[in-house]
Amino acid sequence: MILIDALFIANEGGGPNLLRYLIDVIRSNGKESEFFLYLDERFQHDVSGFAHLRSKAGLLKRLNFYRQNRERFSRVLCFANTPPPVRLNVPVHTYFHNQMLLESRRRFASKQYFRFLLRYAFVALWNNNTDDYIVQTPHMVEEIVSAGLKPETRCKQFPIFKPFERAYVADYRSLTEFVYVSAASFYKNHTTLLNAWEHLFDRGLNPVLHLTVTDTYTSVLLHIKRLQDKGVQIINHGYIDTSELYGRCAYMIYPSLNESFGLSLIEGANAGMKILAADLPYVRSVIEASVYFDPLDVGAISQAVAAVLQNAPSLTKIVVEDRVDELLEYILN
């Protein structure tokens, strides 16, 4: 039996969505009986047919699980960046999908990166307990090699993403509406984006910006409220099914400073949106954006938006393929 250790995958964001997709693909291939799922108790998805255990996430609980089950599994896939806390006598693969852990090595003096640095310390501590790292892009291979975790030969590229299902596609896409689908962690760069939208408003332009910021991010919500009171057209939806927004808006804007993969970029391009994105390697690894901008420059962001309001840019192209079937074959064999 193959263990998928997803204890450190909660319920919202790119990681959980990738896990749900992998579970569904395993089920569609009739392989449920070959897998055991070790899940965070908050994770929500249909896992019928799978042997599984839900648990409160924690380092000690994970350690005890491995100690009690170290002879039970024929292969292990850790689906949350962190190798097992013990060395096993079976093949072990670790799916690495959080660039912020690697970035924390370069920004150790920053308070914002401190919790990522702590988590990276466990990755480094248990690095020898995994045979390889599975990643989404060449950029992540470079990051892992640069960190000294594994040589390039021990980094396997299997990008996975669920093709966008056009549950809702408007007959007419609004050419003045933009969407940024993201939580509001500091590296997602909402503050700079909001400042750019205020700059546009002060220039006499007032396009609509749709956001998906949840109640957790109080300071960003206060910033949004201040701009709304000023008359800036910002609509915050919180955590929602984004398919309607993907069908309604002509443009996605993506100012994030760090991503391991940028799943929303692929979803947006798949849905037919033109994408304005940060001029950073993670973007170019997955799409050829319609417009690039400096994500740290308020003026550059506002100028990019103003330009597409005046002249429609070229289409966004996806430059990566879903290889979930190859990943599944690799795990099974």
N, C-alpha and C positions, 0 to 999 in steps of 0.2 A: 504494500500500500504506500502511496506517495503522500507526504504531508505538505499541505500549503499552509505555512505559518503566516497568518495575517493578523496577529494579535494587535499590532500597532497601526492597523487601518481602522479608523473610526467610521463615520457615516456620511460626511460631506466632503466634496472636493474631487480632484482628479484621481487620486489613489483609489478611493472606494469605487468610483465609476469603472476604472480599469479592472478591479477585482470582480465586480458584478459581470462585466463583459466576459472575463475569463471563465467564471463559473458557468455562464450561459453557454459558452462554446463547448466546454467540457460536457455539459448535459446534452447539447445537440449532437455530440459525437457518441453518446451512449457510454461515457466513461466514468460516470459518477461513482461506481463501486470501487474504482481504483484509487480514489482520493479521500483523504481525511482533511477537513477544514478546521483550523484553530483560529477562532474569530473573537474579535472584540465584542462584548455584549451589546454595544450600541449599534453595531453594523446591521443594517436592515436589507435583507434580500431573501428570495426564495432559495433555500438550500435543501429542499426535499430530495431524497435519494442519495445524499452525501452523508457519510459518517462525519460528525462534527462535534465540536465543543465550543461553547461560548463562555467567555471569561472576562472579568475585569482586567484591563490592561495593566501590566506592571512587570518590572524586571524580575522580581522574586518569583512571581507566579510563572513567568516564562521559564526561568531556570528550573523550577521544580517540575514543570511539565516535561522538559527535556530529560531530566534525570530519571523520571518515572517511565518514560517512553522511548529511551534511546535505542532499544533493540526492536522497536515495533515497526519502523518504516524502512522501505527499501531505497528511498530517495527523498530529498527535502527541497522545497522551494520557499525561501523566505521572501515574502511579498511586501516588505516595508523597510528596505535599505539595510537592516541590521542582521548580520550573520548570527547563527546560533551561539548561545553562551557556553556551549561545550563542543568538543570535537567529536564528530560521529564517524563511524566506519562505513558510511555510505556516501554516494555523491550528494553534494550540497550546492545549490545555486541560490544566489541572492539577487532579487530584482531591485535595482537601485534607481529610484525615481525622485530624488530630492536634491537638487543642485545646491540648496541653501546649506546643507551639511558640509559640502566641500568648500563652498564660499566662505564659511565661518573660519576656515584656517587662515584666510587672508585678512579677515576683519575681526580678529579676536579681541581687539580693544573696544569694539562697539557693544554697548549694552543690548542693542537690538539683536545681535547675533549670538549672544551668550548662550541661550538655551539650545541653539543649533550646534554650538561648539561642544556642549555637554553630550549631546546625542552623537556627534561625530566621534567623540572620545570612545564610546562603546563600539562603534563601527571599527575603529582602528584597533581596539583591544581584542576584538574577536575576528579580525580580518583573516587569520589563518584557519578559521573554522569553516570557511566557505571555499569551494573549489574555483568558483568564478563569479563574476558579476554580470547580470543581464541588464542591458540598458536600451534606451530608445534611439539615441542619435550618436553620430561620430563625435559631436561636441562632448557628450558625457564620457565617452571612451577617453578622450584627451584629459578630461578632468580627473578621472580615476587614476590614470597612468601618472599624471602630474603629482597627485597626492601620494604616490608610491604604494597604493593599495595592491594593485595587480599589474602585471605587464599587459600589453595590448592583446596578446594571445589568450589571456584569461578574461577578456571582456567580450561578451557576445551581444550582438545587436539584433533585437527582435522588437521593433516598434509595434505597439498594438493600440488600436483605437476602433471604437464602434462607428461604422459609417452613419452619418446623420440621417435620421428618419424624418422625412418631411411631413410630420403630423399636421403642420399648419404652414402653409405658404400663401401669403397675401397675393391678391390679383395685382396689387400696386405696392411697390416698395417706396417708402418715403425717402426722398433724396436729401432730407434735412434731419434725419434721425440716425443717431449713432448709439452703439451699445458696447459696454465693457462688462463681460461676464466674468466676475471674479469676486472672491472674498477680499477683504481690505487689510490684509497683512501689510506691514510697512513696505516690503519689497515690491508689492503690487503697484505702488506709486500713485495712489489715488489723490494724494494732496497736490502733486504737480499737475495731474490731469484736471482737477477742479480749479486750480489757479489758471490754467490755460482756458477753461471755459469762461471764467470771469473776465479774462483778458479779451476773449472774443466778444462778450457782451459789452464791454467798455468800448469796443471798436464799432459797435452798432450791429453785430451779428449775434443771432440767438438760436442756434440749432438745438435740437433736443438731444439730451444725453441720458440714456437708460443705464442704470446701475443695479447691482445685485448685492448690496451691502447689508449684512445682517445686524441684529441688535448688539452683537458683541463689540462692535467697533464704534464706541461712543463718540470719540473725537471726530471721526470721519462723518458720522451722522450729523453732528453739530455744524460741521463745515458745509455739508449739503443744505441744511436748513437755513443757514445764513445766506447762501446764494439763492435759494428758492425765494426767500423773503425779499431779496433784491430784485427778483424778476427773471433770474436765469432759469432756463427750462431744463431742469434736472428731475428725472423721475426715478425714484429708488424703489425697486420691487422686493427687496429682500431675497431670500432663497426660494426660487421658483423653478418650474419647468420652463426652460428658456426657448423652447421650440417656436413659440409665437413671436418672440422678439427676433429670432433668427429669420423668420419669414417676413417680418414687418419692416425691419430696418435695412437700408441700403448699405450701411457701413458698420464695420466693427472697428473700434479703436483699442489698441493694446499697448499700454505704456509700461508694462511690468519690467522690472530690472533683472529678474532672474527666473528662469523656468528650466526644468529638466526636459520638458517636452512641449508644452504649450498646446494642450489638447483643445482648448477653446479656439485656437487659431485654425486647427483642422476642421472643427465643427463649423465654424463660420464660413470658411472657404467652401466646404462641402455643401453648405446651405445656399451658396450663391452670393454671399456678401463680398464686397470689396473691403480689404483690410488695410488700415493704417497702423503700422506697428513700429516698435522700437528697433532701431538699427543695431541689433545685437545678434551674436551667433546662434542663440537658441531659436530665433525667428527663422533665420535663413536655413536652419536644419530641417524645417518642416514645411515652410511655404515660401513662395516668391510673392511678397506683399505688393499691393498696389502702390503704397506710399510708405517710405521709411522716414523716421524722424529721430532726433536726439531726445531720449526720454527724460533727460535731466534739465532740458531747456524749455521753459514755459512758452517762450516766443516761438520756438521751433514747432511745438505741438499745435499751437493756435494757428500758425501759418499753414501747416499741413491741412488742417481742417478747413480753413478759409479757401485754400486752393481747390479742394475737391468740391466745395459748395459752388465754385465758379465753373470748374471744368471737371467732368467725370474722368477718373483715372482708368487705367487698364484693369482687367480682371486679375484677381488673385489666383495663383496656381499652387496646388499641393505638390510637394516634391518628395513625399515619403509614402510608403505603402504599409497597409496593415498586414502584419506577419504573425497573427495570432495562431494560425494553423501550424506554422513552422515552430513556434514556441511550444505548442502543445506536443508536437512530435519530439522535440528536443528533450522535454521533461519526461516523456514516456519511454524514450529509448536511450 
